[in-house]
Amino acid sequence: MPETLTGTVPAGWELTTLGGVCERGGGDIQTGPFGSQLHASDYVSAGIPSIMPQNIGDNRVVADGIARISEADARRLDRYLVRPGDIVYSRRGDVERRALIRDEQDGWLCGTGCLRVRLGTGVVDPAFAAFYLAHPAVRAWITQRAVGATMPNLNTAILSAVPFLLPPLPEQHRIASILGSLDDKIELNRRMNQTLESVARAIFRSWFVDFDPVRKKMEGTTGGQLGLPRSLAALFPSTLVASILGPIPEGWRVSEIGQEVQAVGGSTPSTANEAYWNGAIAFATPKDLAGLSAPVLLHTERLITEAGAATISSGVLEPGVVLMSSRAPIGYLALNEVPVCVNQGFIAMRCQGALSGHYVLHWARSSMESIRGNANGTTFLEISKRNFRPLPVLVPPPSLVDRFTAVADGLHQRVVGNVRENETLVDMRDALLPRLLDGRLRARSGLSLTNQAVVAGADGIGTEL
């Protein structure tokens, strides 16, 4: 999208700039507070959330682990507080990311390292603006102009100069509604997956970490009072015994993870040999797990050939292997749903013995502090297979592992289904977004996302939706 966007401004639309839109609406573009205004010692455990670059997701604020400031500091820095309809950008690094502020973030702080776009009123629909700024060409425009020798840096002047194609407000609303319906469904699926995963984690912790059913039996609770089906409750003993892990249920045993799973690593085929690359076999690096919204690996950025896979000692891993990044950073986790090869940044756990993949996945998550505690390295921490294999793992009876696996797999398959649906929705949104936002696809009034029809012109321009 050059300075003139598509080269042709659709009838009734206007070409302006983001800064011009803000000025006409009575808004502005400003930076968050500088470090001199907000020190590390000012952050508190409970208070007003402060949006940092790491909290900027895909058009949404990611509140997990968000920093907070006191109400007194929020009043002192009130000019940096956000309102619904604002858009927040990262000033450094991944400068094309942005998040639309929603009602639940009203009064939060646009934190250090961020920029706030306030659109004002009466000129642009904030949801439309947020989608427009997600246009691939707009993102590229911003990235290309971000300054910095080692890391891209965004400033108010660059954002103000972003070319902005402005349809009439009614058409803005229709475009935002179409794309927003897709975004809302994607977000609903993501939240559903968080709930499903939290259920599985809670069950694992209750049964295999806190031993709740055993402790309740020790207190005299019986039968249906345990909150479990009788056949399941009968699988738990009523006694704890001493072990190197502390008290554990009677009849369970402590083993080493390397004795219960096949822990293998990977490597990278020579990039100088073209015969190894661009094949049909998924090749995973920790980066492929970094962006996952759920512990489900369906695709990888790079593919290798059978010849490339033959150079990796662990070969092609069948679906259902527990993948754990072993460095930079330690602790990304996923189950692969497709055959995959891994690079040297993984410990992959084949679970073909007493412990299932679902059990091992949750064991690794609950034991991550211990896993990281056994890492070493000068440049970056790494957990080697040698240090990993002796780590202790609790092995319950097979019947109980099987019952947990059945429950966890049922939840996991729903997660996988939601992830697959989200991939389809993202593809649909990303295909519609540039065509709607540069006028090649026009949104008619009176149509919802579920009953829209595409009427294609001979040249593909001016299509209506």
RODO-2510 file (C-alpha; in nm, 4 decimals, decimal comma):
residues 465
     n   res          X          Y          Z
     1     m     0,0000     0,0000     0,0000
     2     p     0,1927     0,3076    -0,1202
     3     e     0,1285     0,6613     0,0022
     4     t    -0,1849     0,6637    -0,2146
     5     l    -0,2887     0,3292    -0,0630
     6     t    -0,4256     0,1187    -0,3500
     7     g    -0,3731     0,3974    -0,5991
     8     t    -0,7480     0,4501    -0,6319
     9     v    -0,9545     0,5969    -0,3519
    10     p    -1,3022     0,4372    -0,3628
    11     a    -1,5926     0,6685    -0,4303
    12     g    -1,7044     0,8399    -0,1122
    13     w    -1,3853     0,7506     0,0752
    14     e    -1,1107     0,9905     0,1823
    15     l    -0,7338     0,9524     0,2009
    16     t    -0,5888     1,1232     0,5075
    17     t    -0,3455     1,0331     0,7867
    18     l    -0,3895     0,8779     1,1291
    19     g    -0,2779     1,2044     1,2853
    20     g    -0,5334     1,3932     1,0776
    21     v    -0,8105     1,1595     1,1899
    22     c    -0,7157     1,2089     1,5560
    23     e    -0,6958     1,5866     1,5216
    24     r    -1,0370     1,6115     1,3563
    25     g    -1,1932     1,3962     1,6251
    26     g    -1,0367     1,5913     1,9097
    27     g    -0,7935     1,3144     1,9987
    28     d    -0,4163     1,2848     1,9940
    29     i    -0,1199     1,0487     1,9791
    30     q     0,1124     1,0482     2,2784
    31     t     0,3763     0,8363     2,4490
    32     g     0,3319     0,6658     2,7810
    33     p     0,5206     0,7903     3,0870
    34     f     0,8985     0,7899     3,0760
    35     g     1,1073     0,5906     3,3191
    36     s     1,1784     0,9014     3,5240
    37     q     0,8047     0,9310     3,5938
    38     l     0,7519     0,5690     3,6935
    39     h     1,0241     0,3633     3,8604
    40     a     1,0467    -0,0122     3,9126
    41     s     0,9903     0,0453     4,2842
    42     d     0,6548     0,2107     4,2094
    43     y     0,4885    -0,1117     4,0935
    44     v     0,2602    -0,2864     4,3398
    45     s     0,0983    -0,6287     4,3661
    46     a    -0,2579    -0,4935     4,3593
    47     g    -0,3692    -0,1765     4,1889
    48     i    -0,4286    -0,0182     3,8479
    49     p    -0,2989    -0,2336     3,5574
    50     s    -0,0177    -0,0799     3,3509
    51     i    -0,0131    -0,1895     2,9860
    52     m     0,3413    -0,2738     2,8742
    53     p     0,4625    -0,3894     2,5296
    54     q     0,4452    -0,7525     2,6434
    55     n     0,0741    -0,7033     2,7179
    56     i    -0,0093    -0,6089     2,3591
    57     g    -0,1531    -0,9100     2,1778
    58     d    -0,3450    -0,9443     1,8537
    59     n    -0,5646    -0,6341     1,8813
    60     r    -0,6260    -0,7133     2,2477
    61     v    -0,4613    -0,6450     2,5800
    62     v    -0,3168    -0,9598     2,7357
    63     a    -0,3629    -0,9157     3,1092
    64     d    -0,1679    -1,2246     3,2194
    65     g     0,1112    -1,1112     3,4516
    66     i     0,0348    -0,7434     3,3952
    67     a     0,2180    -0,4910     3,6161
    68     r     0,0188    -0,2619     3,8433
    69     i     0,0549     0,0813     4,0002
    70     s    -0,1078     0,2409     4,3023
    71     e    -0,4208     0,4524     4,2726
    72     a    -0,2155     0,7514     4,3876
    73     d     0,0280     0,7038     4,0984
    74     a    -0,2627     0,6568     3,8594
    75     r    -0,4014     0,9946     3,9670
    76     r    -0,0557     1,1503     3,9294
    77     l    -0,0234     1,0049     3,5785
    78     d    -0,3866     1,0543     3,4785
    79     r    -0,2955     1,2000     3,1372
    80     y    -0,1654     0,8543     3,0428
    81     l    -0,4776     0,6594     3,1391
    82     v    -0,6618     0,4867     2,8566
    83     r    -1,0278     0,4969     2,7613
    84     p    -1,2392     0,2527     2,5584
    85     g    -1,1664     0,3128     2,1909
    86     d    -0,8013     0,4076     2,2410
    87     i    -0,5383     0,2035     2,0568
    88     v    -0,2080     0,1184     2,2266
    89     y     0,1151     0,0459     2,0383
    90     s     0,4535    -0,0825     2,1487
    91     r     0,7259     0,1804     2,1034
    92     r     1,0062    -0,0728     2,0650
    93     g     1,0604    -0,4124     1,9090
    94     d     0,7468    -0,5514     1,7456
    95     v     0,6148    -0,2038     1,6655
    96     e     0,3350    -0,3199     1,4362
    97     r     0,1423    -0,4789     1,7229
    98     r    -0,1521    -0,2857     1,8587
    99     a    -0,4389    -0,3387     2,1018
   100     l    -0,7831    -0,1815     2,1014
   101     i    -0,8851    -0,0720     2,4501
   102     r    -1,2202    -0,2159     2,5551
   103     d    -1,4596    -0,1289     2,8364
   104     e    -1,2908    -0,3611     3,0859
   105     q    -0,9599    -0,1738     3,0441
   106     d    -1,1093     0,1719     3,1079
   107     g    -0,8781     0,3679     3,3382
   108     w    -0,5751     0,1425     3,2956
   109     l    -0,2371     0,3048     3,2362
   110     c    -0,0675     0,3302     2,8981
   111     g     0,2613     0,2165     3,0435
   112     t     0,6250     0,2890     2,9818
   113     g     0,7329     0,1704     2,6388
   114     c     0,3926     0,2258     2,4773
   115     l     0,2134     0,4830     2,2626
   116     r    -0,1532     0,5755     2,2952
   117     v    -0,3677     0,6679     1,9955
   118     r    -0,6842     0,8558     2,0965
   119     l    -0,9145     0,8873     1,7973
   120     g    -1,1664     1,1288     1,9433
   121     t    -1,5293     1,1208     1,8327
   122     g    -1,7393     1,1517     1,5210
   123     v    -1,4732     1,0747     1,2594
   124     v    -1,3747     0,7106     1,2842
   125     d    -1,5105     0,3951     1,4449
   126     p    -1,2287     0,2807     1,6796
   127     a    -1,2887    -0,0847     1,5911
   128     f    -1,2581     0,0012     1,2213
   129     a    -0,9375     0,1954     1,2905
   130     a    -0,7861    -0,0957     1,4820
   131     f    -0,8608    -0,3321     1,1932
   132     y    -0,7329    -0,0802     0,9390
   133     l    -0,4044    -0,0588     1,1288
   134     a    -0,3829    -0,4391     1,1022
   135     h    -0,3791    -0,4201     0,7199
   136     p    -0,0595    -0,5993     0,6091
   137     a     0,0485    -0,2990     0,4051
   138     v    -0,0054    -0,0601     0,6962
   139     r     0,1942    -0,2871     0,9258
   140     a     0,4736    -0,2999     0,6684
   141     w     0,4615     0,0801     0,6305
   142     i     0,5076     0,1265     1,0046
   143     t     0,7851    -0,1324     1,0333
   144     q     0,9800     0,0129     0,7416
   145     r     0,9772     0,3593     0,8963
   146     a     1,0492     0,2620     1,2547
   147     v     1,3900     0,4006     1,3469
   148     g     1,6703     0,2325     1,5372
   149     a     2,0026     0,0679     1,4597
   150     t     1,9487    -0,2486     1,6642
   151     m     1,5762    -0,2435     1,7441
   152     p     1,2851    -0,0716     1,5654
   153     n     1,1528     0,2287     1,7549
   154     l     0,8157     0,3898     1,6966
   155     n     0,7317     0,7506     1,7758
   156     t     0,4349     0,9840     1,7546
   157     a     0,5552     1,1405     1,4284
   158     i     0,5639     0,8054     1,2488
   159     l     0,2205     0,7043     1,3744
   160     s     0,0743     1,0433     1,2892
   161     a     0,1942     1,0077     0,9291
   162     v     0,0365     0,6648     0,8675
   163     p    -0,1759     0,6944     0,5483
   164     f    -0,5376     0,6367     0,6487
   165     l    -0,8178     0,5463     0,4098
   166     l    -1,1412     0,6709     0,5618
   167     p    -1,4820     0,5435     0,4455
   168     p    -1,8077     0,7063     0,5573
   169     l    -1,8965     0,6157     0,9165
   170     p    -2,1852     0,3790     0,8252
   171     e    -1,9522     0,1727     0,6074
   172     q    -1,6866     0,1799     0,8791
   173     h    -1,9409     0,0336     1,1207
   174     r    -2,0330    -0,2445     0,8767
   175     i    -1,6702    -0,3363     0,8103
   176     a    -1,5923    -0,3354     1,1828
   177     s    -1,8973    -0,5541     1,2479
   178     i    -1,7930    -0,8147     0,9905
   179     l    -1,4336    -0,8383     1,1083
   180     g    -1,5326    -0,7977     1,4727
   181     s    -1,7678    -1,0966     1,4551
   182     l    -1,4772    -1,3121     1,3432
   183     d    -1,2459    -1,1650     1,6064
   184     d    -1,5024    -1,2179     1,8819
   185     k    -1,5468    -1,5840     1,7893
   186     i    -1,1697    -1,6311     1,7822
   187     e    -1,1448    -1,4756     2,1278
   188     l    -1,4358    -1,6862     2,2574
   189     n    -1,2609    -2,0036     2,1428
   190     r    -0,9352    -1,8885     2,3013
   191     r    -1,1058    -1,8244     2,6349
   192     m    -1,2882    -2,1554     2,6140
   193     n    -0,9535    -2,3264     2,5663
   194     q    -0,8152    -2,1496     2,8712
   195     t    -1,1090    -2,2824     3,0714
   196     l    -1,0666    -2,6365     2,9386
   197     e    -0,6941    -2,6316     3,0141
   198     s    -0,7532    -2,4943     3,3636
   199     v    -0,9960    -2,7802     3,4329
   200     a    -0,7350    -3,0376     3,3294
   201     r    -0,4676    -2,8639     3,5383
   202     a    -0,6965    -2,8495     3,8407
   203     i    -0,7781    -3,2206     3,8167
   204     f    -0,4099    -3,3124     3,7838
   205     r    -0,3161    -3,1012     4,0829
   206     s    -0,6003    -3,2358     4,2953
   207     w    -0,5279    -3,6009     4,2181
   208     f    -0,1511    -3,6135     4,1740
   209     v    -0,0047    -3,3158     4,3626
   210     d    -0,2344    -3,2350     4,6558
   211     f    -0,3807    -3,5892     4,6785
   212     d    -0,7206    -3,4480     4,7719
   213     p    -0,9170    -3,7758     4,7342
   214     v    -0,6633    -3,9577     4,9538
   215     r    -0,6666    -3,6887     5,2213
   216     k    -1,0460    -3,6835     5,2261
   217     k    -1,0494    -4,0599     5,2768
   218     m    -0,8012    -4,0187     5,5613
   219     e    -1,0446    -3,7722     5,7197
   220     g    -1,3197    -4,0317     5,7007
   221     t    -1,4994    -3,9061     5,3918
   222     t    -1,6474    -4,1937     5,1947
   223     g    -1,8475    -4,2764     4,8844
   224     g    -2,0196    -3,9984     4,6980
   225     q    -1,8989    -3,7413     4,9526
   226     l    -1,5619    -3,7482     4,7780
   227     g    -1,7206    -3,5776     4,4793
   228     l    -1,6092    -3,8575     4,2470
   229     p    -1,7857    -4,1564     4,0903
   230     r    -1,7577    -4,4568     4,3224
   231     s    -1,5536    -4,6548     4,0694
   232     l    -1,3035    -4,3697     4,0452
   233     a    -1,2937    -4,2995     4,4191
   234     a    -1,2099    -4,6655     4,4794
   235     l    -0,8843    -4,6234     4,2860
   236     f    -0,7427    -4,3876     4,5500
   237     p    -0,5917    -4,5347     4,8681
   238     s    -0,6666    -4,4008     5,2155
   239     t    -0,3082    -4,3788     5,3382
   240     l    -0,0013    -4,1651     5,2671
   241     v     0,3486    -4,3082     5,3027
   242     a     0,6932    -4,1484     5,3172
   243     s     0,9018    -4,1011     5,0011
   244     i     1,1837    -3,8844     4,8671
   245     l     0,9098    -3,6503     4,7405
   246     g     0,7450    -3,6354     5,0808
   247     p     0,4198    -3,8153     5,1671
   248     i     0,2659    -3,9943     4,8671
   249     p    -0,0354    -4,2261     4,8351
   250     e     0,0251    -4,5844     4,9390
   251     g     0,0916    -4,8120     4,6428
   252     w     0,2230    -4,5338     4,4222
   253     r     0,5918    -4,5190     4,3391
   254     v     0,8592    -4,2594     4,2710
   255     s     1,0673    -4,3053     3,9591
   256     e     1,2946    -4,0986     3,7357
   257     i     1,1345    -3,9323     3,4354
   258     g     1,4062    -4,0798     3,2140
   259     q     1,2967    -4,4279     3,3250
   260     e     0,9324    -4,3649     3,2359
   261     v     0,9609    -4,1812     2,9033
   262     q     1,2046    -4,1781     2,6149
   263     a     1,3586    -3,8313     2,6414
   264     v     1,5220    -3,7314     2,3132
   265     g     1,6597    -3,4173     2,1558
   266     g     1,6963    -3,2968     1,8024
   267     s     1,9219    -3,1049     1,5684
   268     t     1,9073    -2,8792     1,2647
   269     p     1,9847    -3,0185     0,9191
   270     s     2,2508    -2,8219     0,7354
   271     t     2,0955    -2,5084     0,5914
   272     a     2,3617    -2,5165     0,3200
   273     n     2,2065    -2,8314     0,1746
   274     e     1,8916    -2,7380    -0,0167
   275     a     1,7952    -3,1055    -0,0411
   276     y     1,7102    -3,0990     0,3303
   277     w     1,4616    -2,8120     0,3211
   278     n     1,1168    -2,7140     0,1930
   279     g     0,9780    -3,0642     0,2073
   280     a     0,6590    -3,1892     0,3727
   281     i     0,7785    -3,2742     0,7257
   282     a     0,7187    -3,0240     1,0063
   283     f     1,0386    -2,8982     1,1715
   284     a     0,9862    -2,7384     1,5125
   285     t     1,1940    -2,4822     1,6962
   286     p     1,1014    -2,3243     2,0321
   287     k     0,9791    -2,0234     1,8345
   288     d     0,6969    -2,2404     1,6971
   289     l     0,5734    -2,2989     2,0526
   290     a     0,6223    -1,9397     2,1683
   291     g     0,3157    -1,8083     1,9873
   292     l     0,0775    -2,0929     2,0687
   293     s    -0,2457    -1,9987     2,2441
   294     a    -0,2845    -2,3607     2,3610
   295     p    -0,0400    -2,6532     2,3999
   296     v    -0,1273    -2,7849     2,0547
   297     l     0,1271    -2,7963     1,7709
   298     l    -0,0390    -2,8223     1,4308
   299     h     0,2107    -2,6392     1,2088
   300     t     0,5684    -2,5192     1,2044
   301     e     0,7284    -2,2236     1,0317
   302     r     0,9753    -2,4439     0,8433
   303     l     0,9487    -2,7799     0,6676
   304     i     1,2164    -3,0360     0,5885
   305     t     1,2483    -3,3296     0,3524
   306     e     1,2894    -3,6974     0,4352
   307     a     1,6593    -3,6536     0,3656
   308     g     1,6709    -3,3713     0,6186
   309     a     1,4811    -3,5770     0,8759
   310     a     1,7302    -3,8607     0,8301
   311     t     2,0069    -3,6368     0,9670
   312     i     1,8242    -3,5930     1,3003
   313     s     1,8940    -3,8680     1,5532
   314     s     1,5432    -3,8583     1,7025
   315     g     1,3889    -3,8850     1,3560
   316     v     1,0260    -3,8015     1,2899
   317     l     0,8255    -3,7929     1,6126
   318     e     0,4797    -3,9437     1,5946
   319     p     0,1786    -3,7379     1,7132
   320     g     0,1269    -3,7268     2,0883
   321     v     0,4856    -3,6614     2,1957
   322     v     0,5336    -3,4052     2,4738
   323     l     0,7546    -3,1253     2,3417
   324     m     0,9356    -2,9054     2,5932
   325     s     1,1706    -2,6241     2,4999
   326     s     1,4965    -2,6848     2,6840
   327     r     1,6531    -2,3420     2,6377
   328     a     1,5891    -1,9791     2,5466
   329     p     1,3555    -2,0100     2,7319
   330     i     1,2978    -2,3351     2,9167
   331     g     0,9380    -2,4443     2,9497
   332     y     0,7309    -2,4001     2,6350
   333     l     0,5098    -2,7107     2,6238
   334     a     0,2914    -2,8728     2,3602
   335     l     0,1614    -3,2020     2,2275
   336     n     0,2268    -3,2396     1,8567
   337     e    -0,0813    -3,3268     1,6536
   338     v     0,1233    -3,3931     1,3392
   339     p     0,4464    -3,5852     1,2761
   340     v     0,7350    -3,3517     1,3538
   341     c     1,1116    -3,3259     1,3799
   342     v     1,2660    -3,1009     1,6441
   343     n     1,5796    -2,8935     1,6637
   344     q     1,8368    -2,8854     1,9428
   345     g     1,6210    -2,6562     2,1579
   346     f     1,3906    -2,9353     2,2777
   347     i     1,3550    -3,2292     2,5048
   348     a     1,0885    -3,4457     2,3433
   349     m     0,9214    -3,7084     2,5609
   350     r     0,7839    -4,0215     2,3979
   351     c     0,5323    -4,1686     2,6422
   352     q     0,4966    -4,5377     2,5709
   353     g     0,5139    -4,6793     2,9223
   354     a     0,3211    -4,6317     3,2461
   355     l     0,2667    -4,2591     3,1947
   356     s     0,0577    -4,1051     2,9188
   357     g     0,1409    -3,7939     2,7226
   358     h    -0,1304    -3,5999     2,9045
   359     y     0,0048    -3,7033     3,2442
   360     v     0,3607    -3,6102     3,1458
   361     l     0,2512    -3,2763     2,9985
   362     h     0,0868    -3,1770     3,3262
   363     w     0,3727    -3,3212     3,5314
   364     a     0,6182    -3,1057     3,3357
   365     r     0,4043    -2,7958     3,3835
   366     s     0,3645    -2,8540     3,7573
   367     s     0,7360    -2,9405     3,7948
   368     m     0,8727    -2,6517     3,5888
   369     e     1,0378    -2,4811     3,8853
   370     s     1,2353    -2,7983     3,9570
   371     i     1,3181    -2,8467     3,5886
   372     r     1,4551    -2,4936     3,5599
   373     g     1,6412    -2,5400     3,8866
   374     n     1,8457    -2,8162     3,7240
   375     a     1,9436    -2,6038     3,4256
   376     n     2,2843    -2,4474     3,3734
   377     g     2,4632    -2,2308     3,1214
   378     t     2,6616    -1,9089     3,0938
   379     t     2,4987    -1,7398     2,7933
   380     f     2,1481    -1,8768     2,8563
   381     l     2,0056    -2,1439     3,0815
   382     e     1,9544    -2,4886     2,9322
   383     i     1,8270    -2,8114     3,0827
   384     s     2,0276    -3,0948     2,9319
   385     k     1,8869    -3,4430     2,8825
   386     r     2,1541    -3,5643     3,1244
   387     n     2,0196    -3,3368     3,3987
   388     f     1,6574    -3,3907     3,3012
   389     r     1,6361    -3,7695     3,2982
   390     p     1,7061    -3,8228     3,6731
   391     l     1,4297    -3,5842     3,7840
   392     p     1,1784    -3,7585     4,0108
   393     v     0,8282    -3,8302     3,8879
   394     l     0,5365    -3,9828     4,0742
   395     v     0,3906    -4,2910     3,9060
   396     p     0,0320    -4,3745     4,0094
   397     p    -0,1290    -4,7115     3,9298
   398     p    -0,2095    -4,7640     3,5590
   399     s    -0,5836    -4,7671     3,6240
   400     l    -0,5701    -4,4158     3,7688
   401     v    -0,3405    -4,2838     3,4955
   402     d    -0,5855    -4,4255     3,2425
   403     r    -0,8819    -4,2509     3,4070
   404     f    -0,6990    -3,9180     3,4126
   405     t    -0,5859    -3,9635     3,0533
   406     a    -0,9419    -4,0280     2,9378
   407     v    -1,0637    -3,7073     3,1028
   408     a    -0,7652    -3,4988     2,9910
   409     d    -0,7812    -3,6279     2,6351
   410     g    -1,1507    -3,5432     2,6094
   411     l    -1,0737    -3,1873     2,7178
   412     h    -0,7683    -3,1735     2,4912
   413     q    -0,9618    -3,2817     2,1836
   414     r    -1,2053    -2,9960     2,2411
   415     v    -0,9071    -2,7618     2,2650
   416     v    -0,7667    -2,9002     1,9394
   417     g    -1,1039    -2,8518     1,7711
   418     n    -1,1165    -2,4897     1,8850
   419     v    -0,7603    -2,4282     1,7675
   420     r    -0,8422    -2,5714     1,4251
   421     e    -1,1587    -2,3625     1,4035
   422     n    -0,9620    -2,0531     1,4994
   423     e    -0,7139    -2,1205     1,2211
   424     t    -1,0021    -2,1223     0,9732
   425     l    -1,1491    -1,8056     1,1237
   426     v    -0,8113    -1,6289     1,1183
   427     d    -0,7608    -1,7254     0,7544
   428     m    -1,1079    -1,5914     0,6719
   429     r    -1,0495    -1,2687     0,8639
   430     d    -0,7058    -1,2142     0,7124
   431     a    -0,8415    -1,2742     0,3625
   432     l    -1,1337    -1,0345     0,4115
   433     l    -0,9444    -0,7659     0,6014
   434     p    -0,7303    -0,6128     0,3245
   435     r    -1,0099    -0,6314     0,0668
   436     l    -1,2622    -0,4641     0,2961
   437     l    -1,0198    -0,2000     0,4155
   438     d    -0,8990    -0,0821     0,0769
   439     g    -1,2408    -0,0879    -0,0879
   440     r    -1,1991    -0,3901    -0,3148
   441     l    -1,4777    -0,5593    -0,1193
   442     r    -1,7680    -0,3354    -0,0185
   443     a    -1,9868    -0,4087     0,2828
   444     r    -2,3583    -0,3704     0,2081
   445     s    -2,5973    -0,2703     0,4835
   446     g    -2,8480    -0,5120     0,6302
   447     l    -2,6256    -0,8190     0,6112
   448     s    -2,4730    -1,0184     0,8935
   449     l    -2,1621    -1,2310     0,8754
   450     t    -2,3705    -1,5467     0,8479
   451     n    -2,5819    -1,4468     0,5485
   452     q    -2,3473    -1,2368     0,3386
   453     a    -2,2913    -1,3120    -0,0276
   454     v    -1,9985    -1,2164    -0,2451
   455     v    -2,0870    -1,0649    -0,5805
   456     a    -1,7620    -1,0530    -0,7766
   457     g    -1,6989    -0,8032    -1,0507
   458     a    -1,5189    -0,9095    -1,3637
   459     d    -1,1968    -0,7472    -1,2475
   460     g    -1,2391    -0,8310    -0,8796
   461     i    -1,2689    -0,4616    -0,7906
   462     g    -1,5727    -0,3089    -0,6270
   463     t    -1,7029    -0,6439    -0,5044
   464     e    -1,9876    -0,6183    -0,2539
   465     l    -2,0313    -0,8228     0,0605
***
